Amino acid sequence: MSDKQINEKVKAPRRPVEADVEVLHEGEFLRLLRREHWEYVVRPNSSGAGFVVALTDAGELVLVEQYRWPIRARSIELPAGIIGDSAEFEGEDACASGLRELEEETGFRGASATLITSAPTAAGLTAETSYFVRVRDLVRVHAGGGVDGEDISVHCVKLAEVDDWLDAQRAAGLSVDTRIYAALHFLSREAGRQT
């Protein structure tokens, strides 16, 4: 099989553009659109972005660190990924994607996943939907680090220490994704229901 055939095989079908939308630019992963006076981006090969909320048996929040080109800095984030972004994963739901991404990025395999909530990622910038997925019963199966050249570091941080740890990361020059605080809120509500 040629490289071209392999690349065509792994690409998900591109989503059509509505008649009242102008395509301003189309790259490999993003499409810049205009509807009336508003410009925004979409991921034409995706059905959303999934963010994983996972705790180890020791009560540690599983986080990842990686370099992000748009902000030119390393960022502390929830394990995450784009849902259905290749032909191999077309039709994948948020829970299946969350389980897969958690294992690829962190080396933790989860036994189950449930959808916590979904919401617009950034309603003024993109049509993308974010899905928060709670993954339970983790087993470490490898060291993590991601796939296809990703350079991901894994951090497991005790919930009681996470605020100070995040402050220290920020003080050291890293970016801290605000979705972590949403995950902490979801975990706090979960703990309140269990008492």
N, C-alpha and C positions, 0 to 999 in steps of 0.2 A: 504494500500500500504506500502511495506517495505521501510526502508531507502535506500536500494540498488536500488529499483525500482524508488524511487524519484530522487536519484542522477543520474541514467541513463536517466531519463526523461529530466532533465534540461541541460545536457551536449550537446553541439553542436557536430555534426559529425566532426571527426578529418580529416584534409586535408591530402591527400596523399603526399608522398615524391617522387620526381622525381628519375628516375633510376640512374642518375649520382651523386646523393647526398648520403652521408653517415650520418646516424643518430648516433651522439656521445653520446647523452643523451636525455631522454624524461621525463619531469616532468608533473605535473598536468596542468600547464598553459604555459610552454615554451618547445621548442624543440631546442636542440643545434645540428647544422648541419655542415658538411664540404663538400665543392665542390672544387675539386682540392686542392689548398693550403689554401683556405679561410674558416675560421670558422665564423659562424653567428647564430643568433637565430631567431625563428619565433614563433608566437602564433598560434598553429595549429587549435584553435577553433575560429578564428577571421577573419574578412575581413578588419581590419584596426583599427586605433584609431581616435576618433573624439574629436575636441577641440572647445569649444563654445565661441563665441564672442558675449556678450550681454550687453546692457546698460539699466539701469532703466529709467523711465520717468524723473527722476531728473538728468540725465546725469552722472550716476555712472557706472563704469565698475564693473561687477560682477566677483568676484574672490573667490577661495576656498583655505583653508589651511588644510593640513593634514600631518601626519607623514609618511615618506617614508623610508622603511627599507633599501633599497640599499644605501642610503646616510646617514642613521642614523640621520635624522634631520627632522624638520617640513619644509614644502615647501609651498610657495605661487604659485598658478597655476590658469590657466583657468579651469572652469568646463570641465570635460572630461570623456571619457569612451571608453571601447573596444567595437567595433561594431560587433554585431552578435555572442557574446561569449557564448550564451546558446541556447538550442533548442527553447526556447520561443521567442528569438529575431533573430533566423536564417533568413537570407534574408533581415534583416533590413538595410535600407540605412543610409548614414551619417546624413542626415537631421532629420529623425525620431529618430535616436539614440541621436542626439544632443538635441532635444526637451525633450526626456525621461531623459537623464542624467542631464540636467539643472534642471529639476523639482526634481529629486531624491536628488541631491547634494545640491541645493540652495533653494528649495521651490518656485522658480519662474517658472510659466507656460508661455511659449511663444506661441504667436498666429501663427507665421510662422517662417520658417527656409529656408535659401538658402546657397548653397555651395559657399564659397569664393574661395577656391583653395585646391589642394591636392599636396602632395610632399612626398618623402621618409622621414621617421622619423629620421633615422640615417643610411645612406646608407652603411657605413662600418661595422655596427653592426647587422642590422636586415633588413629583407625584408619587414617590415611593412610600410604601407602608412598612413600618417597623413592627416586628412580632417579637414579644418577649416570651421566652420559653423556659419553664422550670424543669430542669433535669435532676433526677434523683438516683440514689443508689450507685454511686460512682465506684469504679474499679480502675486502677491505673494499669494500662496495658503497654504503654511505651512513654518515652520522655516528652513527646509533643514536639512542637517546632513548626508545624504547618506542612504544606505541600508546595510543589512547583516553585521552589526558590524563596518561599516565605521565610523570614528570619524572626520567628516568634519566640519570646521568652515567656515562661509560665511562672506565675506567682500564686501561691496559696497563702492567704492572709486571714488570720483569726478574726472573726467578726468583732470581737471586743477591741481589737487593735487597728481595725481598718481605717478609721478616720485619721488617726495619727500617721499611719503608714502612707495614706494618700497625700496628706499634707507634706510629708517628707519627700515624696516623689515629685510633687509640684515644686518644692523648694530646691530640689536637685536639677530643675530645668525640664522635667518631663511634663507633658500635657496629660490631664486626667479627664477622660470622657464623662460627661454628666450623666450618661445612662447608668453608670455605676450607682449613682445615688438613687435612681429609680429602682434598681435591683435591690438596694438596701431597704427601701420603703416596702417593696413587695415581701421581702423576707421578714421584716418587722411585723407586717400584717399577718403573715403566715404563722409566726411565733405566737402572736396574740390569740389566734384562733385555737392553737394547740394547748393553751393554758387554761 
